[in-house]
Amino acid sequence: MSKPDFSIAILGAGPVGCALALMLARHAADPADILLVRGAPPAGRAAPSAPGITPPPASVIAPIPAPATAPLAAPAVPALPARPRAAAPEADVRVLAMNHGSRVLLESLGAWPRGTASIHTIHVSQRGRLGRTLIRDTDFDVPQLGAVTAYAALHAALMRQVEQAGITVRALPGARLAAQDADGVTLADADGDSLRCGVAVQSDGAGADDIRREYGQHAVLATVRAALPRDGWAFERFTREGPLALLPHPAAPDTYAVVWCCAPERAQALAALDQAAFSTALLEAFGDRLGMLACLAPRHVFPLFLSARRALVHGRTVAVGNAAQTLHPVAGQGLNLGLRDAARLAQSLASWLGRPAGAPTEALAAYTRARRGDRWLTAGLTDLMPRAFATGLAPLEHAGGLALLGLDLLQPLRAPLARHLLQGLRA
Ligand SMILES: Cc1cc2nc3c(=O)[nH]c(=O)nc-3n(C[C@H](O)[C@H](O)[C@H](O)COP(=O)(O)OP(=O)(O)OC[C@H]3O[C@@H](n4cnc5c(N)ncnc54)[C@H](O)[C@@H]3O)c2cc1C
């Protein structure tokens, strides 16, 4: 049996793949033994994106359906669903809210991005109903609830550290997991070149649709300037159309990133409005708590869905981040959850990396066990929230409003929910 080219190959250099590479490099005798693959999904697998739609993070790499006790014969790769093509990280227009736990993790990696906007208070409300709750950093023992960064800035900070750490980075367009056997995994790219690794991590941005829910919502992303900005405040407003978030924008203290979730046709119409008309529509939905809102930049539309793998591990392949579960962006949990996946996987693989000739079965099983509670609780919360307030059923919506009011009044109820959204379950 020949030694694989790399102990671990990480397929997809988004924020979760980069953070994982950095954490694994700490445990590797030689960081160059970790391969981080950057590139695009295989050509021909991607569906053309609809006009005006910004492609969401996407993967076309299906799991290799080989159980841990797989026979030596390489399993066939199943037919892949057509998915929209992912944007290059440098061009990704998302603005991301990171919680305190993610901040601590990224700082420990030296990858806290330049230019962030702090969140000290989160205002949660429901359009047309009674009830709102305030979550403040003073309620918890943290200097801030979180911070907002541009996806591209976070990615650049992580890549700087990846390069300094001596991790091997390769651009392999069209890379895919081609096969696996008892000794390792084969990766192949669009040119037909292949390489072998002991463990392959899928961090390509979207996973198998073992569990899938279409929300009938798209997110309109916009940037607005507020006449009456509130320093360090973020807003999550539940409307019948879907949640509407305004996050403090790292560009300037009076600027907010808007994530407006609504029906696909409405999203297209909002994206097509001129800036003045969009500002008026936003003011109507959000209210005047920040004064007049002026739309600044082009808008982008992302389709929203839940997609999750039941099994994170197949033989020597394992999924993290959006490849493991892609969530609705309500409450800004996807990246935070993905970073916790990465931290736990690095921890689980640490001792195996010391002797990578052996089978990683126990290390990967430990990862699966450790991630179960956090990923299903976070997926469940973010799945429930956008739907509970958008039923059109008055009793349910009243219940949602009362729940918000209850959360505002009842510190014992509010604390666990906020703490989970701030830090996630600690394994
Ligand atoms: C509108 C919106 C708002 C959001 N807001 C927040 C928020 O406020 N807070 C939060 O925590 N989360 C948020 N999220 C979720 C967050 O963006 C994702 O959870 C996060 O980006 C996942 O990171 P990742 O590295 O797993 O995947 P991605 O960011 O998708 O990165 C995957 C990378 O892999 C690359 N790739 C794909 N296929 C291949 C291949 N074959 N070979 C090599 N590379 C490949 C892709 O090009 C991409 O660069 C939001 C999502 C959306 C849609």
The ligand as an SDF file (V2000), in Angstrom:
LIG
                    3D

 53 58  0  0  0  0  0  0  0  0999 V2000
  -28.0460   35.7410    2.3880 C   0  0  0  0  0  0  0  0  0  0  0  0
  -27.2180   35.0000    3.3960 C   0  0  0  0  0  0  0  0  0  0  0  0
  -26.8390   35.6150    4.5780 C   0  0  0  0  0  0  0  0  0  0  0  0
  -26.0870   34.9230    5.5300 C   0  0  0  0  0  0  0  0  0  0  0  0
  -25.7660   35.5390    6.7010 N   0  0  0  0  0  0  0  0  0  0  0  0
  -25.0840   34.8580    7.6410 C   0  0  0  0  0  0  0  0  0  0  0  0
  -24.7300   35.4770    8.8830 C   0  0  0  0  0  0  0  0  0  0  0  0
  -25.0400   36.6500    9.1150 O   0  0  0  0  0  0  0  0  0  0  0  0
  -24.0410   34.7470    9.8130 N   0  0  0  0  0  0  0  0  0  0  0  0
  -23.7040   33.4350    9.5870 C   0  0  0  0  0  0  0  0  0  0  0  0
  -23.1130   32.7950   10.4820 O   0  0  0  0  0  0  0  0  0  0  0  0
  -24.0140   32.8230    8.4060 N   0  0  0  0  0  0  0  0  0  0  0  0
  -24.6830   33.5030    7.4390 C   0  0  0  0  0  0  0  0  0  0  0  0
  -24.9700   32.9040    6.2510 N   0  0  0  0  0  0  0  0  0  0  0  0
  -24.4770   31.5370    6.0070 C   0  0  0  0  0  0  0  0  0  0  0  0
  -23.0020   31.5630    5.5980 C   0  0  0  0  0  0  0  0  0  0  0  0
  -22.8210   32.3650    4.4580 O   0  0  0  0  0  0  0  0  0  0  0  0
  -22.5200   30.1540    5.3050 C   0  0  0  0  0  0  0  0  0  0  0  0
  -22.9160   29.3040    6.3550 O   0  0  0  0  0  0  0  0  0  0  0  0
  -21.0090   30.0950    5.1610 C   0  0  0  0  0  0  0  0  0  0  0  0
  -20.5900   30.8970    4.0800 O   0  0  0  0  0  0  0  0  0  0  0  0
  -20.5850   28.6480    4.9430 C   0  0  0  0  0  0  0  0  0  0  0  0
  -19.1910   28.5900    4.7290 O   0  0  0  0  0  0  0  0  0  0  0  0
  -18.5680   27.3380    3.9900 P   0  0  0  0  0  0  0  0  0  0  0  0
  -17.1030   27.5820    3.9380 O   0  0  0  0  0  0  0  0  0  0  0  0
  -19.0820   26.0940    4.5860 O   0  0  0  0  0  0  0  0  0  0  0  0
  -19.1850   27.3780    2.5100 O   0  0  0  0  0  0  0  0  0  0  0  0
  -19.0340   28.4970    1.3890 P   0  0  0  0  0  0  0  0  0  0  0  0
  -18.9740   29.8390    1.9960 O   0  0  0  0  0  0  0  0  0  0  0  0
  -20.1110   28.2220    0.3960 O   0  0  0  0  0  0  0  0  0  0  0  0
  -17.6340   28.1650    0.6930 O   0  0  0  0  0  0  0  0  0  0  0  0
  -17.4500   26.9850   -0.0850 C   0  0  0  0  0  0  0  0  0  0  0  0
  -16.3350   27.2460   -1.0940 C   0  0  0  0  0  0  0  0  0  0  0  0
  -16.0550   26.0230   -1.7970 O   0  0  0  0  0  0  0  0  0  0  0  0
  -15.9020   26.3100   -3.1780 C   0  0  0  0  0  0  0  0  0  0  0  0
  -16.1610   25.0840   -3.9640 N   0  0  0  0  0  0  0  0  0  0  0  0
  -17.3460   24.5770   -4.3420 C   0  0  0  0  0  0  0  0  0  0  0  0
  -17.1460   23.4540   -5.0550 N   0  0  0  0  0  0  0  0  0  0  0  0
  -15.8100   23.2580   -5.1090 C   0  0  0  0  0  0  0  0  0  0  0  0
  -14.9750   22.2770   -5.7040 C   0  0  0  0  0  0  0  0  0  0  0  0
  -15.4800   21.2710   -6.4010 N   0  0  0  0  0  0  0  0  0  0  0  0
  -13.6440   22.3820   -5.5650 N   0  0  0  0  0  0  0  0  0  0  0  0
  -13.1000   23.3920   -4.8630 C   0  0  0  0  0  0  0  0  0  0  0  0
  -13.8450   24.3640   -4.2770 N   0  0  0  0  0  0  0  0  0  0  0  0
  -15.1810   24.2890   -4.4050 C   0  0  0  0  0  0  0  0  0  0  0  0
  -16.9000   27.4270   -3.4340 C   0  0  0  0  0  0  0  0  0  0  0  0
  -16.5560   28.1350   -4.6040 O   0  0  0  0  0  0  0  0  0  0  0  0
  -16.7150   28.2720   -2.1520 C   0  0  0  0  0  0  0  0  0  0  0  0
  -15.6530   29.1620   -2.3020 O   0  0  0  0  0  0  0  0  0  0  0  0
  -25.7130   33.5780    5.2760 C   0  0  0  0  0  0  0  0  0  0  0  0
  -26.0860   32.9600    4.0800 C   0  0  0  0  0  0  0  0  0  0  0  0
  -26.8290   33.6550    3.1530 C   0  0  0  0  0  0  0  0  0  0  0  0
  -27.2250   32.9580    1.8630 C   0  0  0  0  0  0  0  0  0  0  0  0
  1  2  1  0
  2  3  1  0
  2 52  2  0
  3  4  2  0
  4  5  1  0
  4 50  1  0
  5  6  2  0
  6  7  1  0
  6 13  1  0
  7  8  2  0
  7  9  1  0
  9 10  1  0
 10 11  2  0
 10 12  1  0
 12 13  2  0
 13 14  1  0
 14 15  1  0
 14 50  1  0
 15 16  1  0
 16 17  1  0
 16 18  1  0
 18 19  1  0
 18 20  1  0
 20 21  1  0
 20 22  1  0
 22 23  1  0
 23 24  1  0
 24 25  2  0
 24 26  1  0
 24 27  1  0
 27 28  1  0
 28 29  2  0
 28 30  1  0
 28 31  1  0
 31 32  1  0
 32 33  1  0
 33 34  1  0
 33 48  1  0
 34 35  1  0
 35 36  1  0
 35 46  1  0
 36 37  1  0
 36 45  1  0
 37 38  2  0
 38 39  1  0
 39 40  1  0
 39 45  2  0
 40 41  1  0
 40 42  2  0
 42 43  1  0
 43 44  2  0
 44 45  1  0
 46 47  1  0
 46 48  1  0
 48 49  1  0
 50 51  2  0
 51 52  1  0
 52 53  1  0
M  END
$$$$
